[in-house]
Amino acid sequence: MLTGKGMTEINKTIISGGVIITLLIIVAIIAPLISPSEPLAQNLSASLSSPGGSAFFGTDSLGRDIFSRVVYGSRISLTVGITVLTLTLFLGTFLGMLAGYFGGVLDSVLMRVSDVFMSFPPLVLAMIVMAFIGPGIANLVGVLVIIRWPQFARLVRGQVISVKGMAYVDAARIAGTHPLKIVLKHILPNCFAPVITYGTMSLGAIIIDETALSFLGLGIQPPAPSWGVMLADAKNYIAAAPWLVIFPGLAMIVTVLGFNLLGDGLGYLLNPKQRERIEVTHGNIKG
């Protein structure tokens, strides 16, 4: 069991990530209460105002308040991220369970299909598909689910294969237990730890994908206050108004950092091998 300094570091990582994500969620929920103006409200007389006064993040080329747009942008990023992750978890877990438990032709077909998807860099594949089907939040969510499910399916498949040969699973099978009950009662619980860890860290990657596609004009469309849209709008004003890039960029970086810290901490906490590695490392340092 991991104790002492190793456990303290894990707790710090989880707490740090948890605090960041909790604050982000709170900000997204109370966005109307803390925003000084509507994210789409224009004031051309105050365009490109530097940070300070009532617009403490400054304004963009149309006089829109950057702070308001960053805050409302967190809603878009979290909504897209959580929606994509939820759909991906269900699809990837279901297909991974089928492939791992039943094997045979079904396993071969599903894994070859996943190989095709994983042979492309995820963002490149998303760009290609979005270029064909067109932008929009529904298309964006669908494409991000398509490019992310193979990783979850393979992860779950590996866990199922490692568990289904266990004695207690064989005993349940010999006793005539229905395969669905075996999967739900004996196999699925063993997939929770790696799936939760990978899912938490994947949220950061999903948000990056959404931001990148929106920046390229293939995702969320203007004038919506997406961080990617804000970065795209700012590209012609980087030298004259750097705050247009700094604040949405920082928001994305901090958000991704929060999910990565939380995922790392959960990985160490839920994975016995990683816990043992930390304990050995700290034992060597102490010795």
N, C-alpha and C positions, 0 to 999 in steps of 0.2 A: 504493500500500500504506500502511495506517495505521501510523504509528510515533509514538514519543515519548509526550507527555502524553496524547494521545487514547487510545492503546492501553493506557496505564497505568490510565486511568479505566475502560475496558471490563473489564480484568482484575480490578480492584478490585470492580466490580459482580458479575462472575461468581463471584469467590472469596467475596464476602460472602453471596450467595445460596446458593452451594454449601455453605458452612460451616453455615449455618442449617439447610438441608435435611438435610445429613449428620447433624448433631446430633439432629435430630428423628427420623430413621430409627433411629439408635442407641438413643435413648431408647425408641422403640416396641418395638425388639427386646428390650432388656434390662429391660422394664417389671417383670417379676416379681422381678428382682434388686434394683431400686432403690425399689420401693414398700414403705412401712412396713407396709401391711396390704392385704387384698383390697379391690378397689374397691366391692364390694357389702356388705362387712361393716359392720353397724350397731352403734352403741354410744350408746344414748339418754342415758346419764349424761354423755356428753361432747358433746352436741349443741350446735351453734353456738359451738364453742370458737374463740377468736381464734387467728391464726397464732402459732406458738411451740412450743417443746418438741419432742415427737415428731411432732406434727401441724403442721409448719412452714408449711403453707398453710391451716391451720385445718380445721374440720369443718363439715358441713352440718347441716340440721335433724334428720337421723336419725343424726347422729354419724359419718357416713362420711368418711373421710380425703380431703380435696380434692386433695392432691398425687397420691395414688394414682389418683383418678378422672381427673385431667387427663392423667396419663401414659398410662393405659389408653385414654383418649379419643383420644390421638394415633394409636393403632392403628386405631380405627374410622375416623377421618378419612382416614388414608392408604390404608386398604383400600378404602373407598368411592371416594376420589378416583382412585386408580390403576386400579381396576376400570372405573370409568366412562370414564376417559380412554382406556384400551386398547380398549374396545368401540367408543367413539366414533371413535377413529382408524381402526380397521378399516372400520367402516360408512361414515364420511364419505369416507375415501380411495377406497374401492371405488365408491361412487355418484358421487363427483366425477370419477373416472377414466372411468366409463361415459359420463357426461354430456359431459365435455370432449372425449373422443376420438371418439365416434360422433356426437354432435350430434343434429340433427333432432328428431323427435318425442320420443325418449327424453330428450334434454336439456331440452326444453320442459316435459315432464311433471314431471321431477325438480326443476327450478327453481321451477315453480309450487307444488309441494308444499312446498319449502323456504321459499318466500315466505309460505305460510300459517303455518308454524311460527314464522318470524321476525317476523311481524306482531304477535305477542304478546311482552310482556316475559318472558324465560325463567322467572323465579321465579314470576310470576303464572300462567303456563301450567302449571308444575309443581304449584302449589297446587291448581289446578282439577282436574287429572288425579288427583292423590293423594287429593283429597277424594272422588272417585268410586270409585277402586279400593281405597282403604284403605292404612294405613301398613304398614311392614315394610321390611327392608333390600333384599329382592329387588325389590319394587315401586319403592323409592326409586332403586335403580341403573337399572332399566329406564326410569323417567321421566326421569332426568337424561341418559341416553343419547339419548332421543327429543328433548329440547329442545336438545341440543348438536350433534347431527350436521350440521344444515344449515350452520353456520358452517364446519366442516371441509370439507364437500362443495363449498361455493362457493370456498373457498380453493384446494383441489386442482384444481377445474374451471378456475379462472383460470390456474393454472400450466400445466395441460395444453394449454389453448388457445394460450398464448404459446409453447409449445415444439413442438407438433406440426407447425407450419408451417416449422420450421427445415430447412435443406438436408439435414442428416444424417438426419433423420427421413424426409424425402421420399425420400432415396436408399435407405433401408432398406425403405420401402414399395414402391418401384419394383422393388427386387431380389426382391420376393416374400416378404419376411420376415413371419412370422405376426404378426398384430396383438398377441397376448399378449406375444410376445417384444419387440416394439417398445415396448410400454408398460413392461414390466419392466426392459428394458435401457437404453432411451434417454429415457423420459419420467419414470418414477417417481423416479429419483435426483435430478431437478431439483426435486422437490416436498419433499425431505427438510428443507431448511433452514427454509422458512417454516412447515412443519407442526410441526417440533420446537420452534421458537420459540413459535408460537401454543399448542401443546399444553402447554408448560411453564407459560405464563401462565394457561392455562385451568384448571390444577389448583387454583390459588388460588380462582378463581370457583366451581369445583365444590364445594370445601370450604365456601365461604360458603353455597352453595345447600343443602348437606346440613345445615349448622348451623341455617340459617333454618327449613327444613322440620321438623327435629327440635324446634326451639324451639316451633313452632306445633302440635306433636303429630301431624304428618303424615309424619314420617320414622322415625328410630330411636326406639324406645319405651322408657320407664322400665322397670326401673331401670338400663338399660345406661348406662355412663359416657360418653355422647356429650357433646361440648361444648355442643351445642344443648339437650340434655336438662338439663344442669347449669344453663344460663342460665335455662331455663324454671322449674326448681325454685327458683331464687334470686330470682325476681321479687317475691315477697312479703317478702323479707328484705333488700332493697337498703340500706335505711337502717340497720337493726340489725346486719347482717353483710355489709358491702360486699365482703369477700374472696370471697364466693360468686360474685360477678360478675367481679371483677377478674382472677382467675387463669385461668379458662377463656377469658375475653375476650382476655387478653394472649396466651394460647397460640394462639388463632385468628389474631390480628393478626400475630404474629411468623411463623407458618407461611405465611400469604398473602404477607407481605412477602418472605420467602425465595424463594418461587416467582416472584414478580414481578421481583425483582432478577435472578434467574437467567435468566428469560425475556428481560428487557431486555438483559442482557449478551450472551446468545446471539444476539439479534436484531441488535445492532450488529456482532457478530463475523462472522455468517454473511451479512449483507446488505450488498453492496458500496455501494449508494447511501447507506445510513445511515453506513457507514464514511467515505465521501467527505464527507458533511455534517459529521461530527465533525472531520475533518482541516481542512476549510475554516474551521470555527469557530475552532479552535485556531490556525490560521495567521493569521486576522484579529486575534485577541487578541494573538498574539506580535508581529505587525507593528505 
